[in-house]
């Protein structure tokens, strides 16, 4: 049996074991996915344990993404650009390779919903790790304009620099955007909104990376405005699909992974 795991702190809230194990079972792969709570600052020790124990793959969540990027043997291009790793795999030579699948998972979630990125005008709210991965992937997917809106200007500059089409934006950019992405934590378990609903319009696509709750106050406002809502679970599922492809060489069914994640969220209510 092969073992994969997620490392983070805290990690007990992670949906990754539920969705990965469901996909492994459906694919009839002899793999098992577990969660390890790894204290801040101990990411390098966790990678050493991965080598020693023969763990086949790692998912990496907060607060370890930057530390893992510094500790792996090789960085894939997206991970090198972001200086952040959410996936670790072994190559044929046994080296630990760090990948970042978050941004590509987001773009894949849009594609699964029939939303094209190429040529789009996008506003990204936030400039943290999730926002940076989204900006990088949107740029590689051909977005025409990516406006990064953040309270801290320096962070917005840094995030916008990840894409040739990136720039520092303002909330005034929201009404003219074709795609709006909330990459902040605003709305996580609260009724707060990251943007004034009056700025939204019908025909837009609005994605909220928050998935707890699945229907955020922002997405409710999006529906009322006649825009198309995209919930945050899609990004989680599709980045996990990419992780399994990296680890096993086989593509799992995203529908199975999403159903498992939704069931786990329902169980926790």
Secondary structure, 3 states (H helix, E strand, C coil): CEEEEEEECCCCCCCHHHHHHHHHHHCCCCEEEEEEECCCCCHHHHHHHHHHHCCCEEEECCCCHHHHHHHCCEECHHHHHHCCCCEEEECCCCCEEEECCHHHHHHHHHHHCCCCCCCCEEEEECCCHHHHHHHHHHHHCCCCEEEEECCCHHHHHHHHCCCCCEEECCHHHHHHCCEEEECCCCCCCCCCCCCCHHHCCCCCEEEECCCCCCCCHHHHHHHHCCCEEECCHHHHHHHHHHHHHHHHCCCCCHHHHHHHHHHHHHHCC
